[in-house]
Structure formats: C-alpha cells, structure tokens
Amino acid sequence: MVSPRTASLLSLGALPAIAYYTLVSDPIVAVSLLNIGIIATSLYLIFTPVSNGGHGHSTHA
C-alpha cells in the first residue's frame, strides 16, 4: 500500500502538462504551475509524521 505522503507527490505529475500548455498557449496558465506547487507542498507537509515533543494528549485521566 502507498503511504498518503508518497501519494501526495503524485500531484506533481500534472506539472509537465501544465508547463507545456503554458509554453504553447496563454502565459496566464503559469498561475496553475504555482497552484500545483502549493497544493503538492501542502499535502506533503500535512502527511508528514509529527514528533510528539510533549504536545500530545495525556494518556491518563
């Protein structure tokens, strides 16, 4: 099974198609490149394991 963090990197697969479309068509499509980068980075960071560091929940009542 693929981890969510690895699967989030698959969103970068859209970059070549959008880059090509930007070069042959309207330059405003470059905004899509930025959006894909923001989304991919956000998903990657969301699924990054977080160390406890004392900020977790208490295990006793």
N, C-alpha and C positions, 0 to 999 in steps of 0.2 A: 504494500500500500504506500502511496506517495504522501509525504507529510504536507500539511497546508502551507508551510513556509516554502517548500520546493514548488508546489503548485502555483503559488503566487508569482513565481519567477516566469511562469508560462505567459503571463500577460505581456512580457517583453517581446513575445513572438509577433506582436502587432507592429512593432517598430519598423521593420523593413518595408512593409506595405505602405505605411503612412509616409515614410521617408521618400519612397518612390513617387507617391501621389503628390507630395509637396514639390518635388523637383519638376514634374511634368505638368502640373496644374497650378492651382492658386496657392500663393505663398502663405495665405492666412491659415492654411491647413497645418502649418508648423505649430500652431497652438495645440493641435492634437498630440504632437510629439511631447510637448510639455505635460499635457494631461496624463498621457500614458506613463510617463516617468513618475509623476506624482502618485498616481494610483498604485503602480508597482512598488514604489518605495514604501507607501503607507501599508500595503498588505504585507510586505516583507517584515516591517517593523512590528505590526500588530501580532504576527505569529511567531515573533522571536521569543524564546524562553526568557523568563524574568527570574532573576535570583531573588530569594526570599528577603534577605537583608534586614530582617527584623520588622518588616512592614506587613507581614502576613496576619492571618487570623489566629486567634488563640485556640489551642487545642483542648483547653479545659474551661469549664463553665464557671 
